[in-house]
Amino acid sequence: MKKWKITYKQREALLGYLFIGLWIIGFGVFALYPIIYSFFLSLNHVTIPTTGINLEFIGFENYRHAFAIDRIMVLELGNFVQDSILMMVIINVFAMIFAMILNMNIKFKGFFRTIFFLPVVIVSGPVMQELLNNEAIILPGITNYQVIQIFTAIFGQGFGELIVDVFSNLIYMFWFSGVQIIVYLVMLQKMNKEVYEASEIDGASPWEQFWKVTLPFLKPIILINMIYTLVMLAGFSNNPIIILIKDYMFRTGEVGNGFGFSAALVWIYFVAIALIVIILFALFSARGKLHFVRNSDHYVFDMLRYKEKPSLFAKYPKVMHYRRKLIGRKGTDGWIFKAFTYVLIASVGFTFLYPFIFLSLKSLQSPFDLIDSSVGLIPTTLYLDNYVKAFATLGFFNSLQESVTISFLPALAQVVSTALIGYGLARFEFPLKKTIIVLILITFIIPAPVLMIPTYLMYRDLGILGNLGSFVYPALFGQGIKSTIFIMIFYQFFNTIPKVLDEAARVDGAGPIRVFLKVSLPLAIPAVVVVFLFSFVWYWNETYLTGLYMPEARTLPLQLSRFADSFRQRFGNPDPNSDGFVDRLNEAIYMAGTLISIVPLLLLYFGLQKWFVESVDRSGITGE
């Protein structure tokens, strides 16, 4: 009997499919049906009476209505595209600059990294809504009429208003950069320092090193961060399009209302987002190789810039000594540059801390301070009773236990599945690989509201509605909250690990699973910690899906969103005109509850941030 043999190429393809098999199963079970069914709903006039869902097939009438009759969506879409492109660029430029600064050898590095992590905790949770309501993320004074007049006089009406809009929302944009900063920081830690040394020997200045070394290395992760930024902005709860879609979802009437019309709007929204993503891929598709030309006249000439030339300073050694101290040999190692760096990072750090300071000071105000117009942010006395009431209203310890359970298990499942999938995509070549990557991205950029009803019905049929399985099982099969961004992080991270390490392990007799567990995964600890941290935070802060799939859940963010009702149940609702106004719910108590709800996440990050940042240095391995 002839023994069947497979070629090396077939073996690689088989291993690739085995590693990404979890995603293929998860896509078929948890994503494909909701996607198809939601598109089918967009072709129907949908009504949802108490008896169930009624469907009336109307073809593409919902789409025609959106473009020809009710054109609010089209107008909002134009504004979104304009604003999102501007914010994508500003957020990622800012994130890259400050990731590079945080990667430098500066004092209080851990403190600054903790500050820059604050947006990750707050932007993804109900805290952001409270900050927006109190205008705590708008720089004071920038919206002043005189400021607007100055900018419009200098730059013209249209451009001046754009500049004012950008600066007035500067904190808002900075606070959307937390994830991007940490992802850039992890990748910068992975860079081979020998490349910088070689380029410096060849005469490259710090500016040239950025353009020729740092930027090409970060190019793949820049694309991922740009897509993540776009999807984050597209799905933000305060996005006018999301508000419009949810508004139409529960309207009743003829064509142009209801879930069918809302589904059509979401698919239009999806196509617009997909077009932007395609453009981003086209812009980043140009392949460039990193190389340095040695022994050329160009670099011989360039190296002269680091040699001392006859000058006025050369005549006075003491003056030359202080010049070196102030400016340095390269311009980035002198006192002036370091002072500028500290001033810059401290100033921006304050913009990150300002909303947090606002919450803290407000939460310490007494009821008398709140009704006294002469009292600003600083309280006249430290009124800690707000925290006592907020602590009791949240049911802190019970809510904390439930929050940890609902966040930890799905986050752990997500780390396992996305690491396997990312490794399979990075290490093996197999048919339809590019198609699968496209499908992974499609599941990421489809707006969540369109999948809400199909997913709910599917979970009900699978028997996982109302329990933790509605989060754990999708996460275990690569379909959890923002799984795509984690798959891409692992994909890019494993690509930076030299393949010769895997090959050496295989020569020593290690199988594919052992190579993954013993060689590649230990070197990817920074990515593991980042994925776990982000996943934990996002599951922790998820209120809409948690309330939908597990209505009995009592997590800290859910309790915060139900704070007013819980407070009234515990402390009653006294007559507003009575003398008992001290016991009434006020913004100080709510802000105390807000701070209490995010403290566990801050402690988690503070405990992990040093580990994931320094783990690459401990491993001693860098990318090729």
N, C-alpha and C positions, 0 to 999 in steps of 0.2 A: 504494500500500500504506500503510495507516494505521500511523503510528509509535506504539509502545507507550510510555506514560509512567507513571511511578509518582508517587504523592503524597509529600509530605514525611513523613507518618506512616508510610507503607510503607517509605520510605528509612531512617527511623530504626530501624524494626523489623529491616530487613535488616542494617543495620550492627551492631545489638545482637547478632543471632544470629551474625554473622561474628566478632565479638570474643569471644563466649563459646563459639564452636564447638569450641575445644579441649576445654572441660569436657564438652560434650555427647558428643563422641566418646569421651573418656576414661571418662565414666560408663557409656556403653554397653559399652565393651570391658573395663574393669578393675574396675568396681564392681557393675554390675547382675547379672551372672552369679553372682559369689560371694554376693551378698545372697539371691538367689532360691534358689540351691543350698543355702545354709546353713539357710534356713527349711525346705526340703524335708528336709534331714537331721534337723531337730528333730521331724519326723513319723515318723521311722524308728528302729528299734533298730539301731545301727551297730556293727559289729565290724570290726576292721582286722587280719586275719591277714597272713602273709607274702605270700600270693597276691594281695592287693588289698583293696578295701573291699566288705564284704557288707552289704546293706540289707534290712531286714524292716519293711515298712510297718505301723505301729501307730496311725496317726492322731494324736489329741491325748493319747494315753496318757502321754507324757512330761510334758506340762503338768499333767495330773491328778495324776500322782505327785508333782510338785513342790509342789502346793498342798494335797493331801489326805493324803499319806503321809510323804514326806521333806520336812518343812517347815523345814529348816535355812536354805534360801535365803530364804524369806519372812521369817524372824526377822532374818537378817543384812541384808535389804533395808530393814527398818524402822530398824535402827541406822544404816545408811548414809544414809538420807534425813535423819534427824535431825542426824547429824554433818556431812554435806555442806552443809546449809543454813547451819548455824552457821559453818562454816569459810569458805563462800563470802562471807558478809557480812564477817567479820573480815578475811579476806585482802584483799578489795577496798577496804574502808575504809582499812586500813593502807596499801595500795599507792597509793591516791589522795592521802592525806595526805603521804606521803614523796615522791611524784612532784612535788607542789606545793612541798615544801621544796627538793628538788633542782633545781627550776626557778627558785628564787630566786637572787639574787646573793650567794652565800656563798663563803667561802674553801675551798680544797681540794675544789672541786666534782668535778673529775675523779677524785680519789681515792675520794670517797664513792660516786660512780656505779659505779666498778669494784667496790667492796665489794658494792653491791646487785645487781650482775650475777652474783656468785658462785653464787647458787641456780640460775640458768639453766644453768650449766655442770654443777653437781653433782646437782641433783634429777633431771635427765633421764638420768643415767648410772649405772654400777655403783657409783660412789663412795657414793651414798646408802645402799646396803645395808650398807656397812662402817660408816658413821656410826650407823645404827640398831643394828647389832650391838653397838657399843661405847657406846651411849647417849650419844653426843657431841652430840645435839641436844636433850637434856633439861636444863633449867636446874637446876644443882646446888642441893639443899636444898629445892626446892619440894614434892617428894614426901615430905618428912620427916613422920612421924606427927604431930608437934606442930603443924606448919603446917596439916595437914588438920583437926585438932581445932579450931584457931582459926577456920577458915573455916566449918566446920559449926556451931560454936557461934553464930557471928554470923548466918549466912544460912540455917541449917537444913540437914538432911542432904542432900537432893536437890540444892538449888541450890549448897550449899557444895562438894559433890563435883564439880559441873559447873565451878565457878570454878577449883578445883584442877586439873582436867583441862585446862582452857583454858590456864592459866598454865604447867603442866608441859610442854605441847606448844607453847609460844609460839614457840620457835625453829623447830619443825617447821612451824608455820603461816607464819611469816615467810619461811621458805625456799621456800615455794610461791608467793611474791609477786613474784619477780624479773621474769618476763615481763610481768605486769600493770603493775609500776612503770615499765618502759621504754616500754610502749605508751601509758600515761597521759602520760608525760613527752614523748613525741613529739607527742601531740595538744595538750598545753599549749603547746609551742613554736609550734604552728600558730595559736594564738588571736590575734585582732586586738587589739592593746593599746589601740587607740583606743576600744574598747567600755568598757574599764576606766576610761579617762580621762573618757569621757562620763558614766559612772555616778557617778564621784567628783564631777564638777561638779554633778550632780543631787543630791548629798548622801548617796550610798550609803556605808555603812560597809564595812570589809573583810568582816565577817560577811554583810552583805546581798549584797555582790559575789559571794561564794562561792555563795550560794543562788540568786541571780537571773542571774548571768553564767556562772560557771565550771561549775556543775553541769548547767545545760541544754545547754551546749556539749559536755560529756563524756557526756551521756546515751546516745547511740548506742554509744559505745565501752565504756561501763559494761556494757551488755547483752552485748557480745561478750566482755568479760573475765569476766563472770559465767558465761557458757556455757563458756568455755575452762577456768575454774577447776573447774567441775562435771565436765567430761569428763576433766580431768587427775586429779582425785581419784578418779573412777570407774575410770580405767585404771591407777592406780598399782599397781606390782607387789606392794606390801605390803597392798593392800586385801583384807580377808578374803573378799570376794565373788570377786575374781579368783583368789585362792588356792583357794577352794572349786570354782570352775569348772574350773581346771586339774587339780585332784585328781580330779574326776569324769570328766574327759576321757579319762583313761588307765586307768580301772577296767574290769574285765571282769565279766560276769554278765548277769542278766536286765534288765528294764525298770528304770530308775533308775540306770543306770550307762552308761559309754561316751560316745562323742562325740555321739550323738543326744540323750541326756539333757542333756549339757553345752550343746549348741546351744539346747535349749529353755530352759535357765536363762539363757543369754545374751540370748535374745529377751525373756524376762521382765524382765531387767535393763534392756534397751534401752527397753522400754515405760515403766518407772519413770523412767528418765532423760529420755525424751521428754516425759512429763507435767510434770516439773519445768521443762523448757525452755519448754513451752507456757505454764506459769504465769508464767515470767519475761517472755515476750513480752507476755502480758496486762498485767502490771504496768508494763511500759515502753511500752505502746502509746498511752497518753494523750499527745496532742499539745499542747504548750504553746509559745506564741510569746514570744520575748524582746523586751521593750519597756520603755521608761522614760517616765514621765509628767513632762513639764516644766511649769514655771510653775504648779504646783499648791500649795495651802496646805500639803499634806503635806510636799513636798520643801523649800518655803521654811522650814518648821519644822525639818526634818531638817538643813538646812544650818547652822542655828545651833549645832549640836553642835561644829562646827569653829572657831567664833568664840570668842575669849577672853571669858569672863564674869568679872564681879567676884568675886574670891575672896581668901582669905588669901594665896595665892601671888602675886597681882597686886601686893600691897603691897611685895613683896621681889623685885626684878628678878633678883637672883642665884639665889634659890630657884627662880624661874620658869625660869631658864636651865637649871638642873640637872634640873628636872622634865621639860622638853622633851627633854633628852638621855636621861633614863631611860625615859620613857614614849613620847615622840614625839607627833606631832600626831594620828596615826591609831591609835596603840596597837601597830602592827606595825613601826614604824620606830625604836623606841627601843632602848636598850641592854638593858633587861630582856627584851624579846621575843627579841632576837637571842641573848642568852645562853641563854635557855630553848631556842631552836632548836638551838644548837650542842650543848648538853647532851643534848637528846633524840636528835639524829641520831648523836651519838657513842655514846650508850648502846645504841641499836638497832643501830648499826654494829658494836658489840662482839658483840652476839648473833649477827650474821651472820658475824663473824670467828671466833667461839669454836670452832666445829667445825674450821675451817681451822687455827687455832692448835693445837687438840688433835692433829690429824693431823701438823702440823709438828713439835711437840715429841716426840710418840711416835716419829716416824720417825728422830729423832736419838738415841734411846736405844740403848745397847749391850745385848747379850744378858744381861750381868750386871745392868744396871738393871732389865730386865724381870722377872728372877726375884727381885729384892730388893724385898720388900714395903715397905721404908722409903722407897723412891724413888717420888715422886709423878709428876707430869707432866714436871717439869723434869729433864732428864738430868744426870748427874754430869759427863759429858764429851760433847763433840760427836762422835758416832760416825758418820762419813760413809761407812763401808763398806756401810751399808744401801743407800745410793743407788747405789753401784757395782754391787752385786748386783742391785738392782731394774732398773737401766739395762740390764744384760746379759740379765736374764730376759725383759724386754719386747722385746728386739731393737729398741731404740728407733728407730733411723733407718729401718730397713725398715718397721716398723709405722707410723711417722709418714708416710712416703711413701704407703703404702696407705690410711691414714686420710684424708689430704688428697684423694687421688683419689676415694675412695668418697663423700666429703662434698661436695667442690667441685662436681663435675659435676651431681649431682642438685639441689643448692642453686641453682645457676645456672639450671637448667631450671625449677625451681620459681618463681624470681623472674620469669622471662619469662612463664610461663603464668598465674600468679596475677595479675600486673600487667595483662595483657590482659583476663582475665576480670573482675577488679574494675573496670576502666575501662568495660567494656561494660555492667556492671550499674549503674554510677553515672551514666553519661552518656546512655543510650538507654532509651526505653520500647518494649516489645515484648510481644506476647501471651505468657502463661504465665510472665512474669518472676517473680512471687511463688511460683509452683509450683517453679520452678527453684531459687530461694533456699532453699525448704523442703527440696528434695532435697539441696542442698549441705550443709545442716545435718544432715540424716539420715545422710549418709555420714560425718560427723564424730563423731556420738554413738553410732554402732554400735560396741560393744566389739570390739576387734581379735581376740580368740581365736575368735570365731564364724566369721571369714572366713579363718582360717589354712589349713585343708585345701583349701577351694575355690580360694583364690588360688594355693596351691602347685601344684595340678593344672593350673590355667589357665596359669601361667607355664611349666610344663613343656611343655604343648601348643604354646605360642607360641614356644618355643625360646629364652626369655630367662632360664631358670633356670640358676644357676651363674655368671652374669656380671653386669657392672654395669648391663646393660639392665633388670634386674628393679627397679632403683631409678630409673634415668634416664627410661625411657618413661612410667611412671605419673606422675612429677613433671612431665614435659613436657606431659601432658594434664590437669593439675590434680587428680591423684589421688595425689600424693605424701604423705609423712608430714606430717600436720596441715595439708594444703593449705587446708582450709576456713578456718582462722583467718587465713591469709595473704590469701585472697580477701577476707575481711571487712575486714581492715586496709586493703587497697588500696581497697575499696569505700567505706569511711568516709573515707579520706584524700582520694580524688578528689572526694568530695562537698563537701569543705571548700575546694576550689579553685574560684574564680569561673568560671562558665560563659562569662562575657563574653570571657574570654581565648580560649577555643576558637572562639567566634563571630567574634571579630576576625580570628583566623587564617584562618578559612574565607572571610571577606570578601576577604582578601588572596590567595585562590586555593589555600590549602593543603587537601589531601585529608585524610580521616579518619586514615589511618596517620601522615601527616606531623604532624598536629595532636597526635596521641598522643606521637610520638617527640620532637618539637621544642618542644612547649608543656607538656603535662601531665606527662610522665615526668620532665623535669628538675626540676619543682617538687615531685615526689614522691620526691626522693632520700632524705629521712629514712625513708620507708616502705620504699624499696628496700633500704637498708642494714639496717634492722631485720629485714626478711623474710629477707635473705640470711644475716644473722648467726644468727638463730634456726634457720633451716633447716639451715645448716652445723652448728650445735651438735647439733641433734637427729639428723641423719644420722651425725654423728661418734659420738654416744653410743649409737646403736641397736645392741644386741648380739643380741637375740632374732631379729629379722627378717634381719639380716645373716648370722648363723649358719645360719638356715633356708634362705635363698635363695642364699647364697654360702658354702657350707661350707668352702671353701679360703681364705677371707679371713683376714688376720692384722692387723686394726686394733689400735690401742692399747687401746680398751675391751675388745675380745675377748681380747687377750692378758692384760689385767688380770683378766678373768673366768676365764681359764685359768692364772692366775698360779702356783697351787700345783703343777700338773702340769709347767709349763714350768720352774719352779725345780728340781724333782726331776730333770728330764731333764738340766739343766745342772750342778747342784751335787751330785746324788746324794741319797740318803736315809739318812744315817748312823744308827747304833744310838742310840735315845734315851738309853740308859744310858751311852754312851761319853763321853769327854772332848771329843768333837768337836761338842758342842751349839752352839757358836758358828756353825757353818756350816749349822745347820738353819733352815728357814723359820720366821719368827716374825712377829708382828703389826707390828713396826717396819719390817721389810723390805717387807711388803705395803703399809703406809701410805706408805712412800717411793715405791713403784711407783704408788700412787694419785695422789700429788702430781705425779709426773712426767707422768702421763697427762693431767692437766688444764692444765698450764702452757701448751701451745700455744694452747688456747682463750682463756685469760686474756690472752695477748699479742695475739691477734687482736682481742679486744674492746677492749683498751686502745688499740690503733691506730685503731679505727673509731669509738669512742664520741664523741669530740670532733667528728668529722666529721658524724655524723648529727644530733647535738644542735644544732650551730650552722649547719647547712646552710640551715635555714629563714630564719635571720637574714640570711645572705648573699644569699638570693634576694630578700628584701624583699617577698615576697608572703604575704598572709594570707587566711584565709577570710572570706567575706561573712556 
